């Protein structure tokens, strides 16, 4: 009879054995609940179940991974709950410390003219800027054609007329409120992470009648990436605005690229899940099928593309920050770039990069691990869920506290 048990995991086998033991008890015991032998029969039934389990072979790696999944199950909802609570506290702090801060934006426009006065004024401004900002550096010739402080002039001929064009920043009347953005970021965290905590279910507790369930071991979670798509672009805008990168077009493109990059993460996770299932299905053949190879190629291409997008965003931020900070030094400005901005940029860049590293590690394991089992797949999805929650919480709180410290420093300097 024992040999007829299906070959399932240790966790499932325990459930079957204890269920049969309980049926033995119900069958053997009299219907009279006052039966003097009931306790003895139940003891024998449980003893039978325990003896069967202890007589099994030593725990295999698969069984160990199942236990790891069970341990991780107990962690995931608590991590989400702690993250939601911490984000809520941060949200309350922003409400208490909120300031009516409006950050103005501008557009770059090429202005062409044939008026001699405009051309002379432009040449005078270009000479003054070059003399001022190169005075503290290596002596640069006044007629320099290129350089960080050389005004860009464009000569253009139309209809036998020569026009002189200059790129200038114009006020477009647009502005944004970083405090409102920060509050939105934290509020989204409270809603989504709190929802995941409340809707958490184990895989065996899946109920199709429920509208929303959060089962991390089942695979990619679409709503997690929606949360990041609603918050990460605004975080990029807040970081850029802290060191005067506020050109409307540049901010819009960086925010849009960050949002697309986040949704790329969900696509990559779907491809990882496909690779898992393909490898599990072909594990019996002990060879990689064509479908597995194609899935690996698509996964690597998507991952490399996401890194390119990530590098573009942060290269713009870091290079622009360096140029702005150097301009303060070169152009005889008594102020300096606050050190807290450097801390914010470095930490946010590292934390945003960590999301890609988690995906990369999961991808490499999916490709190069010798065997992929269902239990391993479930354990991995639980594990990355914890990592993503911790990284998301840290990135948002670093930005919040860094931004508050920046404003406090500015207020102290004004006073």
Order of alpha helices (4+ residues) and beta strands (2+ residues): alpha-alpha-alpha-beta-alpha-beta-beta-alpha-alpha-alpha-alpha-alpha-alpha
